[in-house]
């Protein structure tokens, strides 16, 4: 299967997901409800730590899915699972709306030519498709499909996420798409893509 055909297959394999409250959240209420989240992820969704993800600019549907996955155990993290316990649908929608409305800052110093090549073109020799095929050339993802915004994300966090998909430690990706892709990537490629994304669209 050519890379182009693989990318097209991945795109048509991703259903549109929308939780009942997603898209109806209040940015204003979300700023209040997300107060605890801001302790780690920052008041404007730009994280204080390189190990914790930026939530600013993240697609609301993706944020909603991750919160639901932490609640159900589909995605495992002791800290996050305890933090989202008790959140109701309206709370989740408000939190997602608030962080989606913020501007991610990124890291202008983080760029990688190898990462750019992989992100935009993939690796045809190892059948790694272009990340841009699903996440977009500007890294904005796909809101209706709950595909995450990656531009400006902390490189350490993206590296960990890809390595977790590669090892199977994280398995809440739909149709095993990210696990299949990450399993074909070398550690050098993972680090390069993560570095490129951290600086993509940085302000």
FISELO-498112 format. One line per field, with one value per residue (C-alpha): x, y, z; residue in three letters; residue number from 0. Coordinates in pm, whole numbers. Layout:
BEGIN
px = X | ...
py = Y | ...
pz = Z | ...
res = ALA | ...
n = NUM | ...
***
This chain:
BEGIN
px = 0 | 147 | 180 | -90 | -332 | -246 | -313 | -645 | -737 | -656 | -863 | -1175 | -1132 | -1167 | -1531 | -1669 | -1711 | -1905 | -2009 | -2345 | -2207 | -1910 | -1954 | -2199 | -1948 | -1913 | -1567 | -1647 | -1771 | -1483 | -1233 | -1385 | -1440 | -1085 | -926 | -775 | -650 | -473 | -252 | -51 | -154 | -135 | -405 | -411 | -348 | 26 | 185 | 442 | 634 | 786 | 638 | 279 | 89 | -22 | -401 | -428 | -562 | -643 | -953 | -1251 | -1368 | -1023 | -1005 | -1352 | -1257 | -942 | -1133 | -1393 | -1115 | -947 | -1283 | -1353 | -999 | -946 | -652 | -455 | -287 | -340 | -316 | -549 | -798 | -839 | -858 | -1148 | -1353 | -1686 | -1678 | -2016 | -2087 | -2143 | -1819 | -1625 | -1776 | -1695 | -1336 | -1279 | -1429 | -1211 | -879 | -971 | -1021 | -673 | -360 | -77 | 267 | 501 | 878 | 1035 | 1376 | 1255 | 1283 | 1411 | 1468 | 1424 | 1109 | 970 | 1045 | 873 | 577 | 502 | 618 | 651 | 905 | 820 | 1092 | 942 | 580 | 538 | 268 | 293 | 160 | 15 | -223 | -442 | -311 | -289 | 12 | -14 | -62 | -413 | -565 | -931 | -1194 | -1494 | -1277 | -1126 | -779 | -548 | -387 | -13 | 147 | 320 | 293 | 569 | 832 | 888 | 515 | 483 | 787 | 635 | 298 | 456 | 674 | 370 | 181 | 486 | 513 | 139 | 136 | -121 | -401 | -691 | -625 | -911 | -858 | -504 | -390 | -130 | 6 | 58 | 233 | 450 | 562 | 736 | 917 | 1269 | 1347 | 1540 | 1234 | 1007 | 1238 | 1268 | 894 | 831 | 1093 | 951 | 597 | 703 | 812 | 541 | 335 | 503 | 418
py = 0 | 337 | 612 | 815 | 524 | 455 | 815 | 812 | 485 | 632 | 941 | 752 | 513 | 791 | 850 | 1181 | 1177 | 1425 | 1386 | 1529 | 1836 | 1903 | 2214 | 2362 | 2447 | 2793 | 2948 | 3178 | 2899 | 2680 | 2932 | 2885 | 2510 | 2448 | 2620 | 2297 | 2203 | 2537 | 2442 | 2215 | 2313 | 2689 | 2959 | 2993 | 2626 | 2666 | 2419 | 2508 | 2182 | 2026 | 1694 | 1817 | 1891 | 2230 | 2232 | 2572 | 2553 | 2185 | 2067 | 2053 | 1712 | 1567 | 1713 | 1580 | 1232 | 1225 | 1328 | 1060 | 806 | 896 | 856 | 516 | 383 | 358 | 594 | 532 | 792 | 787 | 1163 | 1250 | 977 | 1120 | 1478 | 1413 | 1201 | 1368 | 1591 | 1594 | 1637 | 2010 | 2054 | 1862 | 2067 | 2394 | 2293 | 2177 | 2497 | 2716 | 2556 | 2528 | 2906 | 2982 | 3037 | 2786 | 2947 | 2668 | 2689 | 2886 | 2737 | 2383 | 2281 | 1973 | 1920 | 1544 | 1606 | 1834 | 1577 | 1300 | 1511 | 1634 | 1337 | 1031 | 757 | 548 | 294 | 198 | 275 | 558 | 785 | 1163 | 1290 | 1584 | 1346 | 1338 | 1622 | 1876 | 2057 | 2324 | 2072 | 2192 | 1843 | 1779 | 1897 | 1687 | 1375 | 1442 | 1438 | 1643 | 1977 | 1907 | 2239 | 2400 | 2092 | 2026 | 1807 | 1595 | 1524 | 1435 | 1210 | 1027 | 993 | 839 | 605 | 499 | 422 | 236 | 18 | -26 | 150 | 384 | 223 | 467 | 545 | 457 | 157 | 123 | 385 | 557 | 231 | 99 | 416 | 465 | 101 | 175 | 484 | 487 | 679 | 930 | 986 | 1024 | 1282 | 1469 | 1489 | 1599 | 1873 | 1994 | 2009 | 2207 | 2491 | 2460 | 2777 | 2905 | 3261
pz = 0 | -99 | 159 | -16 | -9 | 354 | 453 | 267 | 439 | 779 | 708 | 602 | 895 | 1150 | 1243 | 1354 | 1730 | 1936 | 2294 | 2383 | 2557 | 2326 | 2116 | 2367 | 2635 | 2784 | 2762 | 3052 | 3277 | 3163 | 3294 | 3639 | 3623 | 3498 | 3797 | 3928 | 3579 | 3556 | 3850 | 3620 | 3268 | 3322 | 3348 | 2970 | 2896 | 2841 | 3081 | 3343 | 3294 | 2980 | 3088 | 3111 | 2789 | 2668 | 2648 | 2480 | 2122 | 2166 | 1980 | 2216 | 2091 | 2155 | 2505 | 2579 | 2459 | 2672 | 2985 | 2919 | 2859 | 3189 | 3362 | 3205 | 3239 | 2863 | 2917 | 3232 | 3451 | 3829 | 3864 | 3578 | 3664 | 4013 | 3885 | 3646 | 3885 | 3942 | 3635 | 3464 | 3093 | 3124 | 3319 | 3055 | 2772 | 2950 | 3027 | 2669 | 2528 | 2751 | 2663 | 2294 | 2290 | 2429 | 2218 | 2242 | 2259 | 2153 | 2144 | 1855 | 1938 | 1875 | 1511 | 1331 | 959 | 1001 | 1202 | 931 | 663 | 857 | 960 | 609 | 403 | 624 | 560 | 257 | 333 | 669 | 575 | 823 | 678 | 688 | 1020 | 827 | 652 | 964 | 1181 | 897 | 750 | 1020 | 1302 | 1386 | 1381 | 1304 | 1549 | 1435 | 1420 | 1765 | 1610 | 1833 | 1765 | 1780 | 1684 | 1981 | 2201 | 2455 | 2287 | 2598 | 2620 | 2250 | 2278 | 2574 | 2400 | 2089 | 2295 | 2497 | 2176 | 2046 | 2357 | 2395 | 2732 | 2582 | 2386 | 2364 | 1997 | 1763 | 1538 | 1680 | 1429 | 1648 | 1786 | 1434 | 1320 | 1630 | 1619 | 1288 | 1413 | 1555 | 1874 | 1663 | 1444 | 1747 | 1903 | 1573 | 1510 | 1868 | 1838 | 1506 | 1644 | 1950 | 1724 | 1459 | 1457 | 1772 | 1869
res = UNK | UNK | UNK | UNK | UNK | UNK | UNK | UNK | UNK | UNK | UNK | UNK | UNK | UNK | UNK | UNK | UNK | UNK | UNK | UNK | UNK | UNK | UNK | UNK | UNK | UNK | UNK | UNK | UNK | UNK | UNK | UNK | UNK | UNK | UNK | UNK | UNK | UNK | UNK | UNK | UNK | UNK | UNK | UNK | UNK | UNK | UNK | UNK | UNK | UNK | UNK | UNK | UNK | UNK | UNK | UNK | UNK | UNK | UNK | UNK | UNK | UNK | UNK | UNK | UNK | UNK | UNK | UNK | UNK | UNK | UNK | UNK | UNK | UNK | UNK | UNK | UNK | UNK | UNK | UNK | UNK | UNK | UNK | UNK | UNK | UNK | UNK | UNK | UNK | UNK | UNK | UNK | UNK | UNK | UNK | UNK | UNK | UNK | UNK | UNK | UNK | UNK | UNK | UNK | UNK | UNK | UNK | UNK | UNK | UNK | UNK | UNK | UNK | UNK | UNK | UNK | UNK | UNK | UNK | UNK | UNK | UNK | UNK | UNK | UNK | UNK | UNK | UNK | UNK | UNK | UNK | UNK | UNK | UNK | UNK | UNK | UNK | UNK | UNK | UNK | UNK | UNK | UNK | UNK | UNK | UNK | UNK | UNK | UNK | UNK | UNK | UNK | UNK | UNK | UNK | UNK | UNK | UNK | UNK | UNK | UNK | UNK | UNK | UNK | UNK | UNK | UNK | UNK | UNK | UNK | UNK | UNK | UNK | UNK | UNK | UNK | UNK | UNK | UNK | UNK | UNK | UNK | UNK | UNK | UNK | UNK | UNK | UNK | UNK | UNK | UNK | UNK | UNK | UNK | UNK | UNK | UNK | UNK | UNK | UNK | UNK | UNK | UNK
n = 0 | 1 | 2 | 3 | 4 | 5 | 6 | 7 | 8 | 9 | 10 | 11 | 12 | 13 | 14 | 15 | 16 | 17 | 18 | 19 | 20 | 21 | 22 | 23 | 24 | 25 | 26 | 27 | 28 | 29 | 30 | 31 | 32 | 33 | 34 | 35 | 36 | 37 | 38 | 39 | 40 | 41 | 42 | 43 | 44 | 45 | 46 | 47 | 48 | 49 | 50 | 51 | 52 | 53 | 54 | 55 | 56 | 57 | 58 | 59 | 60 | 61 | 62 | 63 | 64 | 65 | 66 | 67 | 68 | 69 | 70 | 71 | 72 | 73 | 74 | 75 | 76 | 77 | 78 | 79 | 80 | 81 | 82 | 83 | 84 | 85 | 86 | 87 | 88 | 89 | 90 | 91 | 92 | 93 | 94 | 95 | 96 | 97 | 98 | 99 | 100 | 101 | 102 | 103 | 104 | 105 | 106 | 107 | 108 | 109 | 110 | 111 | 112 | 113 | 114 | 115 | 116 | 117 | 118 | 119 | 120 | 121 | 122 | 123 | 124 | 125 | 126 | 127 | 128 | 129 | 130 | 131 | 132 | 133 | 134 | 135 | 136 | 137 | 138 | 139 | 140 | 141 | 142 | 143 | 144 | 145 | 146 | 147 | 148 | 149 | 150 | 151 | 152 | 153 | 154 | 155 | 156 | 157 | 158 | 159 | 160 | 161 | 162 | 163 | 164 | 165 | 166 | 167 | 168 | 169 | 170 | 171 | 172 | 173 | 174 | 175 | 176 | 177 | 178 | 179 | 180 | 181 | 182 | 183 | 184 | 185 | 186 | 187 | 188 | 189 | 190 | 191 | 192 | 193 | 194 | 195 | 196 | 197 | 198 | 199 | 200 | 201 | 202
***
